[in-house]
């Protein structure tokens, strides 16, 4: 799951790197900005509570996404293909544990959102 500041930094990093005039310039900029991005990414994942998160992106390869809202109840079973979901105005709990060689990643998200949109 990528939270608001991560979404903004990802788009900014992509924009900076795609506008670089050469591969060497893109490589240097990427190496300079990468530690900052990693620090922000780690800091945002240490806090499990979200209150009115403006935007967040969830990517799931295997698992289930269930949503309930104005359009009713919707469940998607995801197997193998990466499915992305944008959430807007999310308030709730997020628990994200990275995977290792012996175990897979774990993501648990529970809460309320003004809008959830599958991409």
Helices and strands as residue ranges (DSSP letters): H 4-18, H 23-46, E 49-69, E 72-97, E 106-112, E 115-118
